[in-house]
Amino acid sequence: MGYSIIRVQQHAIQLIQIDVLKLSSKQDNYQRLQLIHKKVVELLQQYGPDEFAIEAPFFGKNVQSMLKLGRAQGVAIAAAINGGVPVTEYSPKKVKQSITGNGNAGKEQIFKMLQNIVALPDKPHYFDATDALAVAVCHHFQDKLVLPATPKPLPRKQKNNSWETFLKTHAHRVAG
């Protein structure tokens, strides 16, 4: 389970903590759920976050895996709610879209974009940690960022799919 803590001051995102909780497959499922609950409670007590964002379950073919993931997410959400922290869920596609502009982006692409947004150390050992950071940054973008007025769209007749056109049209979305 990846987790991340960020602080936002004057629209600048500061990375406070990023890591993973490693859970052994040799442990009983209930022991793993207990460890997840304990870790979330620890993080809430240590950092006192104002908000809690989590990636919503995605739909997969393996029902057993989905059930286990749903239980793990439910335990984390319950710990946050019990700690009095409001919870928001984001679909994996929404997180990817928010960070990269592409709802089908891969983990490497998300990591590279996060490096531009937040001061990140070199390539992570676990993408679960950067996935958690992506959810936190997505939450900030949805909730906090005041975007300038939307630029005028290109005329319908003029269809240009170049990066140059995209950057001119969406200059307000490009971080320098």
Backbone hydrogen bonds, N-H to C=O, Kabsch-Sander energy under -0.5 kcal/mol:
donor,donor_aa,acceptor,acceptor_aa,energy
3,Y,19,D,-2.6
5,I,17,Q,-2.9
7,R,14,Q,-2.5
9,Q,7,R,-0.5
9,Q,12,A,-2.2
12,A,9,Q,-2.2
14,Q,7,R,-3.4
14,Q,12,A,-0.6
16,I,5,I,-2.7
16,I,14,Q,-0.6
17,Q,5,I,-1.8
19,D,3,Y,-2.2
21,L,1,M,-3.2
22,K,20,V,-0.7
23,L,21,L,-0.5
27,Q,24,S,-1.4
32,R,28,D,-2.1
33,L,29,N,-2.1
34,Q,30,Y,-2.1
35,L,31,Q,-2.2
36,I,32,R,-2.1
37,H,33,L,-2.4
38,K,34,Q,-2.7
39,K,35,L,-2.4
40,V,36,I,-2.4
41,V,37,H,-2.5
42,E,38,K,-2.4
43,L,39,K,-2.6
44,L,40,V,-2.4
45,Q,41,V,-2.4
46,Q,42,E,-2.9
47,Y,43,L,-2.6
48,G,44,L,-1.8
52,F,86,P,-2.2
54,I,88,T,-2.3
56,A,90,Y,-3.0
60,G,58,F,-0.6
63,V,61,K,-1.0
66,M,62,N,-2.1
67,L,63,V,-2.4
68,K,64,Q,-2.3
69,L,65,S,-2.6
70,G,66,M,-2.7
71,R,67,L,-2.1
72,A,68,K,-2.2
73,Q,69,L,-2.7
74,G,70,G,-2.4
75,V,71,R,-2.3
76,A,72,A,-2.0
77,I,73,Q,-2.7
78,A,74,G,-2.7
79,A,75,V,-2.2
80,A,76,A,-2.0
81,I,77,I,-2.8
82,N,78,A,-2.8
83,G,79,A,-1.5
84,G,81,I,-1.8
85,V,80,A,-2.6
88,T,52,F,-2.3
90,Y,54,I,-2.1
95,V,91,S,-2.2
96,K,92,P,-2.4
97,Q,93,K,-2.6
98,S,94,K,-2.4
99,I,95,V,-2.0
100,T,96,K,-2.9
101,G,96,K,-0.7
101,G,97,Q,-1.4
102,N,96,K,-0.8
105,A,102,N,-1.6
110,I,106,G,-2.2
111,F,107,K,-2.4
112,K,108,E,-2.4
113,M,109,Q,-2.0
114,L,110,I,-2.5
115,Q,111,F,-1.9
116,N,112,K,-1.0
117,I,113,M,-1.3
118,V,114,L,-3.4
120,L,118,V,-1.2
129,A,126,Y,-0.8
130,T,126,Y,-0.9
131,D,127,F,-2.4
132,A,128,D,-1.7
133,L,129,A,-1.9
134,A,130,T,-2.4
135,V,131,D,-1.8
136,A,132,A,-2.1
137,V,133,L,-2.8
138,C,134,A,-2.6
139,H,135,V,-2.4
140,H,136,A,-2.1
141,F,137,V,-2.7
142,Q,138,C,-2.4
143,D,139,H,-2.4
144,K,140,H,-3.1
145,L,140,H,-1.3
147,L,145,L,-0.8
158,Q,155,P,-0.6
159,K,157,K,-0.9
160,N,158,Q,-0.6
166,F,162,S,-2.1
167,L,163,W,-3.1
168,K,164,E,-2.1
169,T,165,T,-2.6
170,H,166,F,-2.3
171,A,168,K,-0.8
173,R,170,H,-2.4
174,V,171,A,-1.1
175,A,173,R,-0.5
